[in-house]
């Protein structure tokens, strides 16, 4: 869980810097989607090598976005609610929304990255 947290902090930093850069040119939700997609690729490799110490495969790479689907839904909905309805500044809102999704993402990522290997090993 500690390694997952470290990867999460690095991934969140990458996402957030991309998000801030992209909001200069794009609407905040479009910037969120683009930054999320780019940071998810980095997250996949970091979680494979560092968090779960598993070999990356094409199959897992294709399935990995499923582990982030919940995170994406929670952060996107949270971002919209915080900015559009609660009027939180769009610079702060993504960090708040991301904090809510962390525990859920850990469980699903572990199932996708480690659970698949356990099935093959059986």
N, C-alpha and C positions, 0 to 999 in steps of 0.2 A: 504494500500500500504506500510506503514511503517513496519508493522508486516511481510509482504511478503519480504520486503528488509532484515529484520533481519534474517529471516529463510534462505533467499538466501545467506547471508554472512556466516552463520554457515554451510550451505550445501556446499557452494563453498570451504570453509576451509577444510571440510571433504573430498570432492572430491580431492582437490589439494594435501593434505597430502597423500592420497591413491595413487594418480597419481605419485607423486614423489617417493614414496616407490616402486611402481610397475615398474617404468621405470628403476630401478636398475636391473630388471630381465627380463623385457618384452620390445618389441618394443613400441615406444611412442603411436601409435594408439591403440594397444591392451591394454596398460595400461589405456588409456583414456576410452575405452569401459568398462573395468572392474570397474574402479573407478566410472564412471558415473552410472552404474547399482547399485552398492552398495549404493551410496549416494542418489539415487532416492528413495529407500525404506525409508530412514530416512526423506527425504523431504516430502514424502507422509504423514507420521504421524505428523511431525511438522506442515505442512500446515493444516491438519485436526484439530488438537488440538489448535494450537496457532493462525494461520493466519485467517482461516475462521470459527473457532469454530463450527465445524461440527463433527458428529459421523462417525468414520471410518467404512466402510462396505467392504465386499468382492467385491461387484460390483464396488465400487469406486476405490478400490485397483487395480482391473484388468483394469479399464479404465484410471487410473492415468498416466500410461506410454504414453498414447496418448497426454496428456498435455505436456509431455517432448519430444515428437517426434520432434517437431519443434526445441526445444532447442538442442536436440541431433544432428540433421542435421546441424543446424547453427554452433554449436561448433565443430563438427567433420570436416566439410568442412573448417571452419575457421582455425582450428588447422593445417590441411593439407596445406592449402594455405600459412599460416604464416611460417610454418617450411620448407616445401619442395620448395616453390616458392619464398617467400620473405626472407627466411633464418633467421627468428627470432629464437632465442634460444628456444628449446622445453620446458624449464622451465618457461619461461614468456608467451609463446603463448597461453596456455589454459585460462589464466586470461583475456587476451584481447578478445579472441573468446567468452568467457562466458558473458562479458559485453554487447555484441551486442544482445544476445538472451534474456536478462532479461525481457524487456517489453512484448515481445510476449508470453513468458512462463506464465507471470502473468495472462494475459487475458484468455488463454486456461485453465490454472489450475482453475481459478475462475468458468469458465463454467462447467468444469467437477465436481468439488467438491461442488459447491453451486447450480449450475443450475439444477442438478439432483434432489436435495431436493425440489426446487421450483416446479418442475413438479409433484412430488409426493404429495406435499401439496395442489396443485390446485384441 
